[in-house]
């Protein structure tokens, strides 16, 4: 899962949903999702899941999407869960710079 403070809703892929949480019923999603490029992301449905994070608990919405893509924790969850940022262990640049030919051939 990746944190994305720019994303509006938390999403999980259909395959992960079926393998981990498939017993929770879905309702039709009213959310229209788009990639940064503007391409549509088809939603399978949405539901509310019970989330535990250290000592915190909350019932939070999640949208299940078709196909490939990222699993994102978005603003809807980040506003409810108070993360201990000192223990967020893996921070990466979203779009790392591409290597230049001059840097590779030395």
URTA-V829965 format. One record per pair of residues at least 12 apart in sequence whose C-alpha atoms are under 7 Angstrom apart, sorted by the first residue. I is the first residue (numbers start at 1). J is the second residue. If there is no record, write none. Layout:
BEGIN
I;J, I;J
END
This chain:
BEGIN
1;71, 1;72, 1;73, 2;71, 2;72, 2;73, 3;72, 3;73, 3;74, 4;72, 4;73, 4;74, 5;74, 5;75, 7;74, 7;75, 8;74, 8;75, 8;76, 9;74, 9;75, 9;76, 10;62, 10;63, 10;72, 10;73, 10;74, 10;76, 10;77, 11;62, 11;63, 11;64, 11;65, 11;71, 11;72, 11;73, 12;63, 12;64, 12;65, 12;71, 12;72, 13;64, 13;65, 13;66, 13;71, 14;64, 14;65, 14;66, 26;45, 26;46, 26;47, 27;45, 27;46, 27;47, 28;45, 28;46, 29;43, 29;45, 29;46, 41;65, 42;65, 42;66, 43;63, 43;64, 43;65, 43;66, 44;64, 44;65, 44;66, 45;63, 45;64, 46;62, 46;63, 46;64, 47;61, 47;62, 47;63, 48;60, 48;61, 48;62, 49;61, 60;77
END
